[in-house]
Amino acid sequence: MLARVHSFILVGIDAIACEVEVDVASRGDIKFTLVGLPQAAVKESIERVNRALVNGGFSLPKHPVAINLAPADLKKEGNALDLPIAIGLLKAMGALKTDKHKHYLLAGELALDGRVRTIRGCLALALLARQKKMAGVIVPADNAQEAAVVQGVDVIPVSSLAQAFGFLTETLEIEPEVADMTRNASQRADDKLDFADVKGQSAVKRAITVACAGGHNILMIGPPGTGKTMLASRIPSILPPLSLQESLETTRVYSALGLLPAGVSLLDERPVRTPHHSATGQALIGGGTIPRPGECSMAHNGILFLDELPEFSRYSLEMLRQPLESGSVVIARSQATLTFPARFMLVAAMNPSTSGHGPAKKTTQDRDRYMDRISGPLLDRIDIHIEVPAVPYSELTSKAPTLDSTTMRSLVTAAREVQKQRNGPDKINAHLASRDLAKHAGLTEGCLRLMKQAMDELGLSARAFDKVRRVARTCADLDGATEIAEHHLAEAVQYRLLDRKF
């Protein structure tokens, strides 16, 4: 008897429909044949399914079994196909009398005692079910919350093969999971890192406020001990929480990687990724035989912090150029080309030379050699270059209040709201297309003269020209100005520190 069960395979972060066909012959000795390009974990599912059936109180087939995983030209990897194979066997043997399974996508790993274990990519599975107009999905109970955030799809949580069988035979009623959208509401704890802890550096704090308000990439340059890492670690405290659309996009990446915390349905705080400078290009960008997202995609809608920027390999840093420009990572393989989201805010820190100090301690040639580890095209894609000087003793010991995270966050939130009204939802100034700059970041005659002078003296590229306009637009938004004034443009120009000729 032939049975068909609907499931999925995870390709990158996308769910692809997979049909599990199970045929049990009417004669012959028992033998299992699994086809459809199964990888090692999928081939091993036969043993898990057999033991789960026996220990769950079901009988095994007594004749040859053929299992086909369609489409046959895509490699099948992972553990999600155990449950649909088991249900397909029960249907093919005649134990499952109903056709209810035809209206659901099934996925789950089976333990030897019949328990259903968690899988990766349940959010993508629920999105696929909605796209295919299925009634719902049957998934492990531990994954139900993440799948339940997709509206219009019934999410049936099961903890065992027996529960899934009971639901499909209509002998067990299971209520669809309801996502608890308030469970993960952002709560900014009182003990969270605060910019008030950083003494001095008012100019750097202003640059960080501008960067966060417009989503601009920022590079901090200064000797050791000036507070670069301390400043960077406090940036999340002034960023707004994720919108619903951003939350879905980010959660989808973590769901596909199996890194979503237990019981969390949606990530609502912006991710912060801080890879070590020994990270490979594949770790940063993603890849592998079966491509997986890297640090760039895990920082989607959040922050990618690269400390000691020149210590990263030149090869790894050059791979950042595409995601910084397009907001996505494209990985080409012989069988397929995958695209991962990677719209992040780059925060980088570096010393001015190998010794950590400027020309007073080292020669200009040493500084230039150190800076040459970072290519001009990469620096061109960083909107703000800001110097972080040594803090004077008087400021270190001063008891005067300094700019804190609450004040900076209020400025960032107000500027983001202005951009939302003008640019559209989730479209901040750093992501404005060139054609939108003429509309939203037009320059007056005075600004044009200042811009020409800056380009002549600094040798700005066309890309840097657009970067300056975007940053100037953010400076105007922070001031509540509808037009860019000359002092807004002047501030944006002075952030192009590394474009200047030393």
C-alpha positions as CSV (number, residue, x, y, z in Angstrom):
1,M,0.0,0.0,0.0
2,L,1.3,3.5,-0.9
3,A,1.1,6.4,1.5
4,R,2.1,10.1,1.0
5,V,3.0,12.4,3.9
6,H,3.9,16.1,3.5
7,S,7.0,17.5,5.2
8,F,9.8,19.8,4.5
9,I,13.6,20.2,4.1
10,L,15.6,23.2,5.2
11,V,17.8,24.8,2.6
12,G,19.6,27.6,4.2
13,I,16.9,29.4,6.1
14,D,14.1,28.5,3.7
15,A,11.7,25.6,3.9
16,I,11.2,23.5,0.8
17,A,8.3,21.2,0.5
18,C,9.2,17.5,0.7
19,E,6.8,14.6,0.0
20,V,7.5,11.4,1.9
21,E,6.3,8.4,-0.1
22,V,6.1,5.1,1.7
23,D,5.2,1.9,-0.1
24,V,4.9,-1.5,1.7
25,A,4.9,-4.5,-0.6
26,S,2.4,-7.3,-0.2
27,R,5.0,-10.1,-0.4
28,G,8.7,-10.7,0.1
29,D,11.1,-10.6,3.1
30,I,11.4,-7.4,5.0
31,K,13.8,-4.8,3.7
32,F,14.0,-1.1,3.9
33,T,15.0,1.0,0.9
34,L,15.5,4.8,1.3
35,V,16.0,6.9,-1.8
36,G,15.9,10.6,-2.7
37,L,19.5,11.8,-1.9
38,P,19.3,11.2,1.9
39,Q,22.4,12.3,3.9
40,A,23.8,10.3,6.8
41,A,21.3,11.6,9.5
42,V,18.4,10.8,7.3
43,K,19.6,7.3,6.4
44,E,19.9,6.6,10.1
45,S,16.2,7.6,10.6
46,I,15.1,4.1,9.6
47,E,16.6,2.6,12.8
48,R,15.1,5.4,14.9
49,V,11.7,5.0,13.3
50,N,11.7,1.2,13.7
51,R,12.5,1.4,17.4
52,A,10.1,4.2,18.0
53,L,7.3,2.2,16.4
54,V,8.1,-1.0,18.5
55,N,8.5,0.9,21.8
56,G,5.3,2.9,21.0
57,G,3.2,-0.2,20.8
58,F,3.0,-0.4,17.0
59,S,3.9,-3.3,14.8
60,L,6.6,-3.3,12.1
61,P,6.0,-4.1,8.4
62,K,6.6,-7.7,7.4
63,H,7.4,-7.1,3.8
64,P,9.8,-4.9,1.7
65,V,9.4,-1.1,2.3
66,A,10.4,1.6,-0.2
67,I,10.7,5.2,1.0
68,N,11.1,8.0,-1.5
69,L,11.9,11.6,-0.5
70,A,10.8,14.0,-3.2
71,P,12.0,16.0,-4.9
72,A,14.7,13.5,-5.6
73,D,17.3,16.0,-6.9
74,L,17.7,17.9,-3.5
75,K,19.9,16.5,-0.8
76,K,18.0,15.7,2.4
77,E,19.8,16.4,5.7
78,G,18.8,16.9,9.3
79,N,16.4,15.1,11.7
80,A,13.0,16.5,10.7
81,L,11.9,13.6,8.5
82,D,11.6,10.9,11.3
83,L,8.0,11.7,12.2
84,P,6.6,11.9,8.7
85,I,8.4,8.6,7.8
86,A,6.8,6.9,10.8
87,I,3.3,8.3,10.0
88,G,3.8,7.2,6.4
89,L,4.7,3.7,7.5
90,L,1.6,3.5,9.7
91,K,-0.6,4.7,6.9
92,A,1.0,2.3,4.4
93,M,0.5,-0.7,6.8
94,G,-3.2,0.3,7.2
95,A,-2.9,1.3,10.9
96,L,-3.9,4.9,10.2
97,K,-7.4,4.8,8.8
98,T,-8.0,8.5,8.2
99,D,-6.6,10.9,5.6
100,K,-6.3,13.8,8.0
101,H,-2.5,13.8,7.6
102,K,-2.9,15.2,4.0
103,H,-3.9,18.6,5.4
104,Y,-0.8,19.0,7.6
105,L,2.9,19.4,7.3
106,L,4.7,17.0,9.7
107,A,8.2,17.3,11.1
108,G,10.1,16.0,14.1
109,E,12.9,13.8,15.3
110,L,12.0,10.5,17.0
111,A,13.7,9.1,20.1
112,L,13.9,5.4,20.5
113,D,11.1,5.4,23.0
114,G,8.8,7.3,20.6
115,R,9.3,10.8,22.1
116,V,9.4,13.7,19.5
117,R,12.5,15.9,19.8
118,T,13.1,19.4,18.6
119,I,14.1,20.3,15.1
120,R,15.5,23.3,13.3
121,G,13.5,25.7,11.1
122,C,9.9,25.4,12.5
123,L,9.2,29.0,11.8
124,A,10.1,28.5,8.1
125,L,7.9,25.3,8.2
126,A,4.9,27.3,9.4
127,L,5.5,29.9,6.7
128,L,5.6,27.2,4.1
129,A,2.3,25.7,5.4
130,R,0.6,29.1,5.1
131,Q,2.0,29.5,1.6
132,K,0.8,26.1,0.5
133,K,-2.6,26.8,2.2
134,M,-2.4,23.8,4.4
135,A,-4.5,23.5,7.5
136,G,-1.5,23.5,9.8
137,V,1.7,21.8,11.0
138,I,2.4,19.0,13.4
139,V,5.6,19.7,15.2
140,P,7.5,18.9,18.4
141,A,6.0,20.5,21.5
142,D,9.2,22.4,22.2
143,N,9.1,24.0,18.8
144,A,5.4,24.9,18.9
145,Q,5.8,28.5,20.2
146,E,8.1,29.6,17.4
147,A,5.8,28.1,14.7
148,A,2.7,29.6,16.4
149,V,3.7,33.2,15.6
150,V,2.7,32.6,12.0
151,Q,-0.9,33.6,11.7
152,G,-3.5,31.5,9.8
153,V,-1.9,28.2,10.5
154,D,-2.9,25.7,13.2
155,V,0.2,24.5,15.1
156,I,-0.3,21.1,16.7
157,P,2.3,20.3,19.4
158,V,3.1,16.7,20.0
159,S,5.4,15.1,22.5
160,S,5.4,11.6,21.2
161,L,4.6,9.5,18.1
162,A,1.5,8.1,20.0
163,Q,0.2,11.7,20.4
164,A,0.6,12.4,16.7
165,F,-1.1,9.1,15.8
166,G,-4.0,9.8,18.1
167,F,-4.5,13.3,16.7
168,L,-4.5,12.0,13.1
169,T,-6.9,9.2,14.0
170,E,-9.1,11.7,15.8
171,T,-9.0,9.7,19.0
172,L,-7.0,12.4,20.8
173,E,-7.9,16.1,20.7
174,I,-5.0,18.5,20.7
175,E,-5.6,22.2,20.9
176,P,-3.5,24.3,18.5
177,E,-0.7,26.2,20.1
178,V,-1.3,29.9,20.7
179,A,1.8,32.1,20.6
180,D,2.5,34.1,23.7
181,M,3.5,37.4,22.1
182,T,4.0,39.1,25.4
183,R,6.3,36.5,26.9
184,N,9.4,38.1,25.4
185,A,8.6,41.8,25.7
186,S,11.7,43.8,26.1
187,Q,12.5,44.8,29.6
188,R,15.5,47.0,30.0
189,A,17.0,46.0,33.3
190,D,18.3,48.7,35.7
191,D,21.7,47.0,35.8
192,K,22.1,47.0,32.0
193,L,25.3,48.7,30.7
194,D,24.9,52.5,30.6
195,F,26.8,55.2,28.8
196,A,26.8,57.1,32.1
197,D,29.6,54.8,33.1
198,V,31.9,56.2,30.4
199,K,33.8,59.3,31.6
200,G,34.3,62.1,29.0
201,Q,34.2,61.2,25.3
202,S,31.2,63.5,24.7
203,A,32.1,63.8,21.0
204,V,32.2,60.0,20.6
205,K,28.9,59.7,22.3
206,R,27.4,62.2,19.9
207,A,28.8,60.2,17.0
208,I,27.4,57.0,18.4
209,T,24.0,58.7,18.9
210,V,24.1,59.7,15.2
211,A,25.1,56.2,14.1
212,C,22.3,54.5,16.1
213,A,19.7,57.1,15.0
214,G,20.3,56.4,11.3
215,G,21.7,52.8,11.5
216,H,25.1,53.9,10.2
217,N,28.2,51.9,10.4
218,I,30.8,53.3,12.7
219,L,34.6,52.8,13.2
220,M,36.3,54.0,16.4
221,I,40.0,54.7,16.3
222,G,42.1,55.4,19.4
223,P,44.9,54.1,21.7
224,P,44.4,51.4,24.2
225,G,42.4,52.2,27.4
226,T,40.4,55.1,25.9
227,G,37.1,53.2,26.2
228,K,36.4,51.9,22.7
229,T,35.2,48.5,23.8
230,M,33.4,50.0,26.7
231,L,31.5,52.4,24.4
232,A,30.7,49.7,21.9
233,S,29.3,47.3,24.6
234,R,26.8,50.0,25.6
235,I,25.4,50.7,22.1
236,P,22.6,48.1,22.5
237,S,21.2,50.0,25.4
238,I,20.1,52.9,23.2
239,L,18.8,51.0,20.2
240,P,15.0,50.6,19.8
241,P,13.5,47.1,20.1
242,L,12.8,45.1,16.9
243,S,9.6,45.8,15.0
244,L,7.3,42.7,14.4
245,Q,8.6,42.3,10.8
246,E,12.2,42.7,11.9
247,S,11.6,40.2,14.7
248,L,10.2,37.6,12.3
249,E,13.2,38.0,9.9
250,T,15.7,37.7,12.7
251,T,13.9,34.8,14.5
252,R,13.8,32.9,11.2
253,V,17.6,32.9,11.0
254,Y,18.0,31.7,14.6
255,S,15.3,29.1,14.1
256,A,17.1,27.7,11.0
257,L,20.3,27.4,13.0
258,G,18.5,25.8,16.0
259,L,19.7,28.6,18.3
260,L,16.4,30.0,19.4
261,P,16.2,29.8,23.2
262,A,13.7,27.3,24.7
263,G,10.2,28.7,25.1
264,V,11.0,31.8,23.0
265,S,8.5,32.5,20.2
266,L,10.1,35.7,18.9
267,L,13.3,37.5,19.4
268,D,12.5,41.1,20.2
269,E,15.9,42.5,21.2
270,R,18.4,43.3,18.5
271,P,21.1,40.6,18.2
272,V,24.7,41.6,19.0
273,R,27.4,39.4,17.5
274,T,31.0,39.8,18.6
275,P,33.2,37.3,16.6
276,H,36.9,37.0,17.6
277,H,39.4,38.3,15.1
278,S,40.5,34.7,14.4
279,A,37.1,34.0,12.8
280,T,37.3,32.7,9.2
281,G,35.6,34.2,6.3
282,Q,33.1,31.3,6.3
283,A,32.3,31.9,10.0
284,L,31.6,35.6,9.2
285,I,29.7,35.3,6.0
286,G,28.3,31.7,6.1
287,G,28.9,28.7,3.9
288,G,29.8,25.1,4.2
289,T,29.0,22.0,2.1
290,I,25.4,22.6,3.0
291,P,25.5,26.4,3.4
292,R,24.5,27.8,6.7
293,P,24.2,31.5,7.8
294,G,27.3,33.1,9.4
295,E,27.8,35.9,11.9
296,C,26.6,38.5,9.4
297,S,23.2,36.9,9.1
298,M,23.0,36.2,12.8
299,A,23.5,40.0,13.3
300,H,20.6,40.7,10.9
301,N,18.7,43.8,12.2
302,G,21.3,44.1,15.0
303,I,25.0,44.8,15.6
304,L,28.1,43.1,14.3
305,F,31.0,44.3,16.5
306,L,34.5,43.7,15.3
307,D,37.1,44.6,17.9
308,E,40.7,45.1,16.8
309,L,39.5,45.4,13.2
310,P,43.0,45.1,11.5
311,E,43.7,41.9,13.3
312,F,41.0,40.1,11.2
313,S,42.4,38.5,8.1
314,R,42.2,40.7,5.0
315,Y,40.3,37.9,3.2
316,S,37.6,37.8,5.9
317,L,37.2,41.6,5.9
318,E,36.9,41.8,2.2
319,M,34.0,39.4,2.3
320,L,32.0,42.0,4.3
321,R,31.9,44.3,1.4
322,Q,28.8,42.7,-0.3
323,P,26.6,42.5,2.8
324,L,27.5,46.1,3.9
325,E,26.4,47.3,0.4
326,S,23.4,45.1,-0.3
327,G,22.2,43.9,3.2
328,S,22.4,40.2,2.1
329,V,24.8,37.4,1.6
330,V,24.7,35.3,-1.6
331,I,26.5,32.0,-1.5
332,A,26.8,30.1,-4.8
333,R,27.2,26.3,-4.9
334,S,27.1,23.9,-7.8
335,Q,23.6,22.8,-6.9
336,A,22.0,26.0,-5.8
337,T,22.6,29.7,-4.9
338,L,21.3,30.7,-1.5
339,T,20.7,34.2,-0.2
340,F,20.8,35.0,3.5
341,P,19.7,38.3,5.1
342,A,22.5,40.4,6.5
343,R,21.3,43.9,7.2
344,F,23.3,44.9,10.2
345,M,25.0,47.9,11.8
346,L,28.8,47.4,11.8
347,V,30.5,48.7,14.9
348,A,34.3,48.4,14.7
349,A,37.2,49.5,16.9
350,M,40.9,49.7,16.2
351,N,44.2,51.2,17.5
352,P,46.0,53.7,15.3
353,S,49.1,51.6,15.0
354,T,50.6,48.2,15.9
355,S,51.9,49.6,19.2
356,G,48.4,51.0,19.9
357,H,49.6,54.6,19.9
358,G,49.8,57.3,17.3
359,P,52.8,59.0,15.6
360,A,54.2,60.3,18.9
361,K,55.1,56.7,19.8
362,K,55.6,55.2,16.3
363,T,56.6,56.4,12.9
364,T,54.0,57.4,10.3
365,Q,55.2,54.5,8.2
366,D,54.3,52.0,10.9
367,R,50.8,53.6,11.2
368,D,50.3,53.5,7.5
369,R,51.4,49.8,7.3
370,Y,48.9,49.0,10.1
371,M,46.1,50.9,8.3
372,D,46.9,49.2,5.0
373,R,45.5,46.0,6.5
374,I,42.0,47.5,5.9
375,S,41.2,48.2,2.2
376,G,40.0,51.6,1.0
377,P,36.7,50.1,-0.4
378,L,35.9,48.6,3.0
379,L,36.5,51.9,4.8
380,D,34.4,53.6,2.1
381,R,31.4,51.6,3.3
382,I,31.8,52.7,6.9
383,D,29.7,55.9,7.3
384,I,31.4,57.3,10.5
385,H,35.1,57.3,11.4
386,I,35.6,58.8,14.8
387,E,38.7,59.3,16.9
388,V,38.5,58.2,20.5
389,P,41.2,60.2,22.3
390,A,42.8,59.6,25.7
391,V,40.6,60.9,28.6
392,P,42.2,63.7,30.6
393,Y,42.7,63.1,34.3
394,S,40.3,65.9,35.2
395,E,37.5,64.2,33.3
396,L,38.3,60.8,34.8
397,T,38.0,62.1,38.3
398,S,35.1,64.5,37.7
399,K,31.9,63.9,39.5
400,A,29.8,65.9,37.0
401,P,27.0,63.9,35.4
402,T,27.7,62.6,31.8
403,L,25.5,61.8,28.9
404,D,23.6,58.6,29.9
405,S,21.8,55.9,27.9
406,T,18.3,57.1,28.7
407,T,19.0,60.5,27.2
408,M,20.7,59.0,24.1
409,R,17.9,56.5,23.7
410,S,15.3,59.2,23.7
411,L,17.1,61.1,21.0
412,V,17.5,57.9,18.9
413,T,13.9,56.9,19.3
414,A,12.6,60.3,18.3
415,A,14.9,60.4,15.2
416,R,13.8,56.9,14.2
417,E,10.1,57.9,14.5
418,V,10.8,60.8,12.1
419,Q,12.4,58.4,9.6
420,K,9.5,56.0,9.9
421,Q,7.0,58.7,9.0
422,R,9.1,60.0,6.2
423,N,10.9,56.9,4.7
424,G,8.4,54.2,5.6
425,P,8.4,51.4,8.2
426,D,11.8,49.8,9.0
427,K,13.5,52.0,6.4
428,I,16.2,54.1,8.2
429,N,18.5,56.7,6.7
430,A,21.4,54.3,6.3
431,H,19.3,52.1,4.0
432,L,18.0,54.9,1.7
433,A,18.5,54.2,-1.9
434,S,20.3,56.8,-4.0
435,R,17.1,57.8,-5.7
436,D,15.6,58.5,-2.3
437,L,18.4,60.8,-1.2
438,A,17.5,63.5,-3.8
439,K,14.0,63.5,-2.3
440,H,14.8,63.3,1.4
441,A,18.3,64.6,1.6
442,G,18.4,67.5,-0.8
443,L,21.2,70.1,-0.3
444,T,20.9,73.9,-0.3
445,E,23.3,76.1,-2.3
446,G,25.4,76.6,0.8
447,C,25.5,72.9,1.5
448,L,26.5,72.2,-2.1
449,R,29.4,74.6,-1.9
450,L,30.5,73.0,1.4
451,M,30.2,69.5,-0.2
452,K,32.3,70.5,-3.2
453,Q,35.0,71.8,-0.9
454,A,35.0,68.6,1.1
455,M,35.2,66.4,-1.9
456,D,38.1,68.4,-3.4
457,E,40.1,68.5,-0.1
458,L,39.3,64.9,1.1
459,G,39.0,63.2,-2.2
460,L,35.7,61.6,-1.4
461,S,34.3,58.9,-3.6
462,A,30.8,58.9,-5.0
463,R,29.8,56.4,-2.4
464,A,31.3,58.5,0.4
465,F,29.3,61.5,-1.1
466,D,26.1,59.5,-0.5
467,K,27.3,58.4,2.9
468,V,27.8,62.0,4.0
469,R,24.4,63.0,2.8
470,R,22.8,60.1,4.7
471,V,24.6,61.0,7.9
472,A,23.7,64.7,7.5
473,R,20.1,63.7,7.1
474,T,20.3,61.9,10.4
475,C,21.9,64.8,12.1
476,A,19.0,67.0,10.9
477,D,16.5,64.4,12.2
478,L,18.2,64.5,15.6
479,D,17.7,68.3,15.6
480,G,14.1,68.0,14.4
481,A,14.9,69.9,11.2
482,T,13.1,69.2,8.0
483,E,16.0,70.3,5.8
484,I,19.7,69.7,6.0
485,A,21.6,72.8,7.2
486,E,25.3,73.6,6.6
487,H,26.2,72.6,10.2
488,H,24.5,69.2,9.8
489,L,26.6,68.6,6.6
490,A,29.7,69.9,8.3
491,E,29.2,67.4,11.1
492,A,28.8,64.6,8.7
493,V,31.9,65.6,6.8
494,Q,34.1,65.7,9.9
495,Y,33.1,62.0,10.5
496,R,35.1,61.0,7.4
497,L,38.3,60.9,9.4
498,L,40.1,58.2,7.3
499,D,39.3,60.0,4.0
500,R,41.7,62.7,5.0
501,K,45.2,62.8,3.7
502,F,47.6,62.4,6.7
